[in-house]
Amino acid sequence: MTSTAPATSLPAASAGLGLRRAIAGELLQAQAGAVDFLEVAPENWIGVGGRHGRNLALLAEHHPILCHGLSLSLGGPAPLDMDFVAKVRRFLERWQVPLYSEHLSWCADEGHLYDLIPIPFTEEGVRHTAARIVQVQDALGRRIAVENISYYAAPWQQMSEIDFLNAVLAEADCDLLLDVNNIHVNSVNHGYDALAFLHALPARRVRCIHVAGHYVQAPDLLVDTHGAAVIDPVWELLAAAYRHVGVVPTLLERDFNFPPLAELLAEVGTIRAVQRAAAAGPVRDVA
């Protein structure tokens, strides 16, 4: 039987930043309270020592650490790497991580593909992926959250993206890391209503939210890069998400093309402002 998440948790109105090695030094010099939590990809930090390992330890003294994985390949055809899952469990326990999430995708088959491949939106895809999520949750002794991904092609569709996502959440009985930028990107690329998608999500399963920037390749083609500032439509979708699910911990993702830290912290400040506005209004929308 999978246990519940660890007792350690974050206040609902928390705003965090993805910890990348390029900005770790600046974060060590930032004012106390500049961010409420940090998020790392455990693959990039397991077994890391030296300066980077020391930076993580120093930052973890003052910030809760969340984990967002990159390589479990939850929907993939290759067997799950249970030795890696065991390493993840030790990492989560070492840093008292309150939330571990992964992408609802696959990325490995006789080697790592270094991309997030969409799972076929089929009943078989639901059963296969949900069974693997349950296997991971049992091995970790905790619930995990899966993230709605951005995607650019979706072969073998028997159901819509939202129906597939909801079916996996229900069958695996896992939580959701809601990425509002991915909803916006997919709504443009695949021509659906972002608010309708958002309101069809099960609010009670949302544990955390991500916001990020993207690249505009064309009016009808957005690329999820995490390499630019968050745009107004995504901030508006974040506000709508709070009206639907309530205020939950929210993270700013930035993976490259880093501006001065002050600019990233200003975006973290925008998350806090949207959270305050949501807290002052109705608790949630009626979906």
DRENDO-1510 file (C-alpha; in Angstrom, 1 decimal, always signed):
<recs>
REC; n; res; u; v; w
REC; 1; MET; +0.0; +0.0; +0.0 .
REC; 2; THR; +1.4; +3.4; -1.0 .
REC; 3; SER; +1.8; +5.8; +2.0 .
REC; 4; THR; +0.8; +9.4; +2.0 .
REC; 5; ALA; +3.2; +12.2; +1.3 .
REC; 6; PRO; +5.7; +13.1; +4.1 .
REC; 7; ALA; +4.4; +15.3; +6.9 .
REC; 8; THR; +6.7; +18.1; +5.8 .
REC; 9; SER; +4.7; +20.4; +3.5 .
REC; 10; LEU; +4.7; +23.9; +2.1 .
REC; 11; PRO; +2.2; +26.7; +2.9 .
REC; 12; ALA; -0.3; +27.0; +0.1 .
REC; 13; ALA; +0.8; +30.5; -0.7 .
REC; 14; SER; +4.4; +29.6; -1.6 .
REC; 15; ALA; +6.4; +30.9; -4.6 .
REC; 16; GLY; +9.5; +29.0; -5.6 .
REC; 17; LEU; +12.3; +28.9; -8.2 .
REC; 18; GLY; +13.9; +26.1; -10.1 .
REC; 19; LEU; +17.5; +25.6; -8.8 .
REC; 20; ARG; +20.0; +25.5; -11.6 .
REC; 21; ARG; +23.7; +25.3; -11.1 .
REC; 22; ALA; +24.1; +28.6; -13.1 .
REC; 23; ILE; +22.2; +30.6; -10.5 .
REC; 24; ALA; +23.1; +28.7; -7.3 .
REC; 25; GLY; +25.8; +31.2; -6.3 .
REC; 26; GLU; +23.5; +34.1; -6.7 .
REC; 27; LEU; +20.8; +32.5; -4.7 .
REC; 28; LEU; +23.2; +32.0; -1.9 .
REC; 29; GLN; +23.7; +35.7; -1.8 .
REC; 30; ALA; +20.0; +36.6; -2.1 .
REC; 31; GLN; +18.0; +38.1; +0.8 .
REC; 32; ALA; +16.3; +35.7; +3.2 .
REC; 33; GLY; +12.8; +35.0; +2.0 .
REC; 34; ALA; +13.5; +35.9; -1.7 .
REC; 35; VAL; +11.9; +32.5; -2.6 .
REC; 36; ASP; +9.9; +30.2; -0.5 .
REC; 37; PHE; +11.3; +26.9; -1.9 .
REC; 38; LEU; +13.6; +25.5; -4.6 .
REC; 39; GLU; +13.0; +22.7; -7.0 .
REC; 40; VAL; +15.6; +20.4; -8.4 .
REC; 41; ALA; +15.8; +17.5; -10.9 .
REC; 42; PRO; +17.2; +14.7; -8.7 .
REC; 43; GLU; +19.0; +13.2; -11.7 .
REC; 44; ASN; +21.2; +16.3; -11.8 .
REC; 45; TRP; +22.1; +16.2; -8.1 .
REC; 46; ILE; +22.2; +12.6; -7.0 .
REC; 47; GLY; +25.8; +11.8; -6.0 .
REC; 48; VAL; +27.0; +15.3; -6.8 .
REC; 49; GLY; +29.8; +16.6; -4.5 .
REC; 50; GLY; +32.3; +19.4; -4.6 .
REC; 51; ARG; +31.1; +23.0; -5.0 .
REC; 52; HIS; +27.7; +22.1; -6.5 .
REC; 53; GLY; +27.0; +19.6; -3.7 .
REC; 54; ARG; +28.0; +22.2; -1.1 .
REC; 55; ASN; +25.8; +24.8; -2.7 .
REC; 56; LEU; +22.8; +22.4; -2.6 .
REC; 57; ALA; +23.4; +21.7; +1.1 .
REC; 58; LEU; +23.8; +25.4; +2.0 .
REC; 59; LEU; +20.6; +26.3; +0.1 .
REC; 60; ALA; +18.7; +23.4; +1.7 .
REC; 61; GLU; +19.5; +24.8; +5.1 .
REC; 62; HIS; +17.1; +27.7; +4.4 .
REC; 63; HIS; +14.8; +26.5; +1.7 .
REC; 64; PRO; +12.5; +23.4; +1.4 .
REC; 65; ILE; +13.5; +21.3; -1.6 .
REC; 66; LEU; +11.0; +19.9; -4.1 .
REC; 67; CYS; +12.0; +17.4; -6.8 .
REC; 68; HIS; +10.8; +17.3; -10.4 .
REC; 69; GLY; +12.2; +14.3; -12.3 .
REC; 70; LEU; +13.3; +14.0; -15.9 .
REC; 71; SER; +14.0; +10.4; -16.7 .
REC; 72; LEU; +11.6; +7.9; -15.1 .
REC; 73; SER; +9.9; +7.4; -18.5 .
REC; 74; LEU; +6.6; +6.6; -16.9 .
REC; 75; GLY; +4.9; +5.9; -20.2 .
REC; 76; GLY; +7.8; +4.2; -21.9 .
REC; 77; PRO; +8.1; +0.7; -23.3 .
REC; 78; ALA; +11.3; -0.2; -21.5 .
REC; 79; PRO; +11.1; -1.7; -17.9 .
REC; 80; LEU; +11.3; +0.9; -15.2 .
REC; 81; ASP; +14.8; +1.4; -13.8 .
REC; 82; MET; +14.1; +0.4; -10.2 .
REC; 83; ASP; +17.7; +0.8; -9.1 .
REC; 84; PHE; +17.3; +4.5; -10.1 .
REC; 85; VAL; +14.0; +4.7; -8.3 .
REC; 86; ALA; +15.7; +3.5; -5.1 .
REC; 87; LYS; +18.4; +6.2; -5.5 .
REC; 88; VAL; +15.6; +8.8; -5.9 .
REC; 89; ARG; +13.9; +7.5; -2.7 .
REC; 90; ARG; +17.2; +8.0; -0.8 .
REC; 91; PHE; +17.6; +11.5; -2.2 .
REC; 92; LEU; +14.0; +12.4; -1.3 .
REC; 93; GLU; +14.6; +11.1; +2.3 .
REC; 94; ARG; +18.0; +12.8; +2.6 .
REC; 95; TRP; +16.6; +16.2; +1.7 .
REC; 96; GLN; +13.1; +15.7; +3.3 .
REC; 97; VAL; +11.4; +16.5; +0.0 .
REC; 98; PRO; +7.6; +17.1; +0.5 .
REC; 99; LEU; +6.8; +16.6; -3.2 .
REC; 100; TYR; +8.2; +14.5; -6.0 .
REC; 101; SER; +6.8; +14.9; -9.5 .
REC; 102; GLU; +7.5; +13.5; -12.9 .
REC; 103; HIS; +6.4; +14.2; -16.5 .
REC; 104; LEU; +3.5; +12.3; -18.0 .
REC; 105; SER; +5.6; +11.2; -20.9 .
REC; 106; TRP; +8.3; +8.7; -21.9 .
REC; 107; CYS; +11.9; +9.3; -22.8 .
REC; 108; ALA; +13.8; +6.0; -22.8 .
REC; 109; ASP; +13.9; +2.8; -24.8 .
REC; 110; GLU; +17.3; +1.1; -24.9 .
REC; 111; GLY; +18.9; +4.4; -24.2 .
REC; 112; HIS; +17.8; +7.9; -23.2 .
REC; 113; LEU; +16.1; +10.0; -25.9 .
REC; 114; TYR; +16.6; +13.3; -24.1 .
REC; 115; ASP; +13.1; +14.5; -25.0 .
REC; 116; LEU; +9.6; +14.2; -23.5 .
REC; 117; ILE; +7.7; +12.0; -25.9 .
REC; 118; PRO; +3.9; +12.0; -25.6 .
REC; 119; ILE; +2.2; +8.8; -24.6 .
REC; 120; PRO; -0.5; +7.5; -27.0 .
REC; 121; PHE; -3.9; +8.8; -25.9 .
REC; 122; THR; -5.4; +5.3; -25.7 .
REC; 123; GLU; -7.0; +3.0; -23.2 .
REC; 124; GLU; -3.9; +0.8; -23.4 .
REC; 125; GLY; -1.7; +3.9; -22.8 .
REC; 126; VAL; -3.8; +4.7; -19.7 .
REC; 127; ARG; -3.5; +1.2; -18.2 .
REC; 128; HIS; +0.2; +0.9; -19.0 .
REC; 129; THR; +1.2; +4.3; -17.6 .
REC; 130; ALA; -1.0; +4.1; -14.5 .
REC; 131; ALA; +0.4; +0.7; -13.6 .
REC; 132; ARG; +3.9; +2.1; -13.8 .
REC; 133; ILE; +3.0; +5.1; -11.7 .
REC; 134; VAL; +1.6; +2.7; -9.0 .
REC; 135; GLN; +4.8; +0.7; -9.2 .
REC; 136; VAL; +6.9; +3.9; -8.6 .
REC; 137; GLN; +4.6; +5.1; -5.8 .
REC; 138; ASP; +4.9; +1.7; -4.0 .
REC; 139; ALA; +8.7; +1.7; -4.4 .
REC; 140; LEU; +9.0; +5.3; -3.1 .
REC; 141; GLY; +6.4; +4.8; -0.3 .
REC; 142; ARG; +4.6; +8.0; -1.2 .
REC; 143; ARG; +2.3; +9.5; -3.7 .
REC; 144; ILE; +3.8; +11.3; -6.7 .
REC; 145; ALA; +2.5; +14.0; -9.0 .
REC; 146; VAL; +2.6; +13.8; -12.7 .
REC; 147; GLU; +2.9; +16.9; -15.0 .
REC; 148; ASN; +0.8; +17.6; -18.1 .
REC; 149; ILE; +3.5; +18.0; -20.8 .
REC; 150; SER; +3.7; +20.2; -23.9 .
REC; 151; TYR; +3.7; +18.1; -27.1 .
REC; 152; TYR; +3.9; +18.8; -30.8 .
REC; 153; ALA; +2.4; +15.7; -32.4 .
REC; 154; ALA; +0.0; +13.1; -30.9 .
REC; 155; PRO; -0.2; +9.9; -32.9 .
REC; 156; TRP; -2.6; +7.1; -32.0 .
REC; 157; GLN; -5.2; +9.2; -30.4 .
REC; 158; GLN; -8.3; +7.4; -29.2 .
REC; 159; MET; -9.2; +10.1; -26.7 .
REC; 160; SER; -8.5; +13.7; -26.1 .
REC; 161; GLU; -5.5; +14.9; -24.1 .
REC; 162; ILE; -7.7; +16.0; -21.1 .
REC; 163; ASP; -9.6; +12.6; -21.1 .
REC; 164; PHE; -6.3; +10.8; -21.2 .
REC; 165; LEU; -4.8; +12.9; -18.4 .
REC; 166; ASN; -7.8; +12.5; -16.1 .
REC; 167; ALA; -8.0; +8.7; -16.8 .
REC; 168; VAL; -4.4; +8.3; -15.8 .
REC; 169; LEU; -4.8; +10.3; -12.6 .
REC; 170; ALA; -7.9; +8.3; -11.6 .
REC; 171; GLU; -6.5; +4.9; -12.4 .
REC; 172; ALA; -3.1; +5.5; -10.8 .
REC; 173; ASP; -4.6; +7.5; -7.9 .
REC; 174; CYS; -1.8; +10.0; -8.1 .
REC; 175; ASP; -1.6; +13.7; -7.9 .
REC; 176; LEU; -1.1; +16.4; -10.6 .
REC; 177; LEU; +1.6; +19.0; -11.1 .
REC; 178; LEU; -0.3; +21.5; -13.2 .
REC; 179; ASP; +1.8; +23.4; -15.7 .
REC; 180; VAL; -0.2; +26.4; -16.9 .
REC; 181; ASN; +2.3; +27.3; -19.6 .
REC; 182; ASN; +2.0; +23.9; -21.1 .
REC; 183; ILE; -1.8; +24.3; -21.2 .
REC; 184; HIS; -1.3; +27.6; -23.0 .
REC; 185; VAL; +1.3; +26.2; -25.5 .
REC; 186; ASN; -0.9; +23.2; -26.3 .
REC; 187; SER; -4.0; +25.2; -26.6 .
REC; 188; VAL; -2.4; +27.3; -29.3 .
REC; 189; ASN; -0.6; +24.4; -31.1 .
REC; 190; HIS; -3.6; +22.1; -31.0 .
REC; 191; GLY; -6.4; +24.5; -31.2 .
REC; 192; TYR; -8.4; +24.0; -28.0 .
REC; 193; ASP; -9.8; +26.2; -25.3 .
REC; 194; ALA; -7.2; +26.6; -22.4 .
REC; 195; LEU; -9.9; +27.6; -19.8 .
REC; 196; ALA; -12.1; +24.6; -20.8 .
REC; 197; PHE; -9.1; +22.3; -20.4 .
REC; 198; LEU; -8.2; +23.8; -17.0 .
REC; 199; HIS; -11.7; +23.6; -15.7 .
REC; 200; ALA; -11.9; +19.9; -16.7 .
REC; 201; LEU; -9.0; +19.0; -14.4 .
REC; 202; PRO; -9.8; +17.5; -10.9 .
REC; 203; ALA; -9.0; +20.3; -8.6 .
REC; 204; ARG; -8.4; +18.1; -5.6 .
REC; 205; ARG; -5.4; +16.4; -7.2 .
REC; 206; VAL; -3.4; +19.5; -7.9 .
REC; 207; ARG; -0.4; +19.7; -5.5 .
REC; 208; CYS; +1.7; +22.3; -7.2 .
REC; 209; ILE; +1.8; +24.6; -10.3 .
REC; 210; HIS; +4.5; +25.5; -12.7 .
REC; 211; VAL; +4.8; +28.7; -14.8 .
REC; 212; ALA; +7.4; +29.3; -17.4 .
REC; 213; GLY; +8.2; +31.2; -20.6 .
REC; 214; HIS; +8.2; +29.9; -24.2 .
REC; 215; TYR; +9.3; +30.7; -27.7 .
REC; 216; VAL; +6.9; +31.9; -30.4 .
REC; 217; GLN; +8.0; +30.1; -33.6 .
REC; 218; ALA; +4.8; +31.2; -35.4 .
REC; 219; PRO; +1.3; +32.5; -34.4 .
REC; 220; ASP; +0.1; +28.9; -34.3 .
REC; 221; LEU; +3.4; +27.2; -33.1 .
REC; 222; LEU; +4.7; +27.8; -29.6 .
REC; 223; VAL; +7.8; +26.0; -28.3 .
REC; 224; ASP; +8.0; +25.3; -24.5 .
REC; 225; THR; +11.6; +26.4; -23.8 .
REC; 226; HIS; +11.7; +27.7; -20.2 .
REC; 227; GLY; +14.1; +30.2; -21.7 .
REC; 228; ALA; +12.1; +33.4; -21.6 .
REC; 229; ALA; +9.9; +35.5; -19.3 .
REC; 230; VAL; +6.3; +34.5; -18.5 .
REC; 231; ILE; +3.8; +36.3; -20.7 .
REC; 232; ASP; +0.5; +37.9; -19.7 .
REC; 233; PRO; -1.8; +35.1; -21.0 .
REC; 234; VAL; +0.1; +32.6; -18.9 .
REC; 235; TRP; -0.2; +34.8; -15.8 .
REC; 236; GLU; -3.9; +35.1; -16.5 .
REC; 237; LEU; -4.2; +31.4; -16.8 .
REC; 238; LEU; -2.4; +31.1; -13.4 .
REC; 239; ALA; -5.0; +33.3; -11.8 .
REC; 240; ALA; -7.8; +31.2; -13.4 .
REC; 241; ALA; -6.0; +28.1; -12.0 .
REC; 242; TYR; -6.1; +29.5; -8.5 .
REC; 243; ARG; -9.8; +30.2; -8.9 .
REC; 244; HIS; -10.4; +26.6; -9.9 .
REC; 245; VAL; -8.1; +24.7; -7.5 .
REC; 246; GLY; -7.3; +27.2; -4.8 .
REC; 247; VAL; -3.9; +28.7; -4.1 .
REC; 248; VAL; -1.2; +26.1; -4.1 .
REC; 249; PRO; +2.7; +26.3; -4.1 .
REC; 250; THR; +3.8; +27.6; -7.5 .
REC; 251; LEU; +7.2; +27.5; -9.2 .
REC; 252; LEU; +8.9; +29.6; -11.8 .
REC; 253; GLU; +10.8; +27.4; -14.2 .
REC; 254; ARG; +13.8; +28.9; -16.0 .
REC; 255; ASP; +16.4; +26.5; -17.6 .
REC; 256; PHE; +18.7; +28.7; -19.7 .
REC; 257; ASN; +19.1; +32.3; -21.0 .
REC; 258; PHE; +19.2; +33.5; -17.5 .
REC; 259; PRO; +18.6; +37.2; -16.8 .
REC; 260; PRO; +19.9; +38.9; -13.7 .
REC; 261; LEU; +18.6; +37.2; -10.6 .
REC; 262; ALA; +16.6; +40.3; -9.8 .
REC; 263; GLU; +14.4; +39.7; -12.9 .
REC; 264; LEU; +13.7; +36.1; -11.9 .
REC; 265; LEU; +12.8; +37.3; -8.4 .
REC; 266; ALA; +10.5; +39.9; -9.8 .
REC; 267; GLU; +8.6; +37.0; -11.6 .
REC; 268; VAL; +8.5; +35.1; -8.3 .
REC; 269; GLY; +7.0; +38.4; -6.9 .
REC; 270; THR; +4.4; +38.3; -9.6 .
REC; 271; ILE; +3.4; +34.7; -8.5 .
REC; 272; ARG; +3.0; +36.1; -4.9 .
REC; 273; ALA; +0.9; +39.0; -6.2 .
REC; 274; VAL; -1.4; +36.6; -8.1 .
REC; 275; GLN; -1.7; +34.4; -5.1 .
REC; 276; ARG; -2.6; +37.4; -2.8 .
REC; 277; ALA; -5.2; +38.5; -5.3 .
REC; 278; ALA; -6.7; +35.0; -5.5 .
REC; 279; ALA; -6.7; +34.7; -1.7 .
REC; 280; ALA; -8.7; +37.9; -1.4 .
REC; 281; GLY; -11.4; +36.7; -3.8 .
REC; 282; PRO; -13.6; +33.6; -4.0 .
REC; 283; VAL; -11.8; +30.4; -2.9 .
REC; 284; ARG; -12.3; +28.6; -6.3 .
REC; 285; ASP; -14.4; +28.6; -9.4 .
REC; 286; VAL; -17.2; +26.2; -9.9 .
REC; 287; ALA; -16.0; +24.0; -12.8 .
</recs>
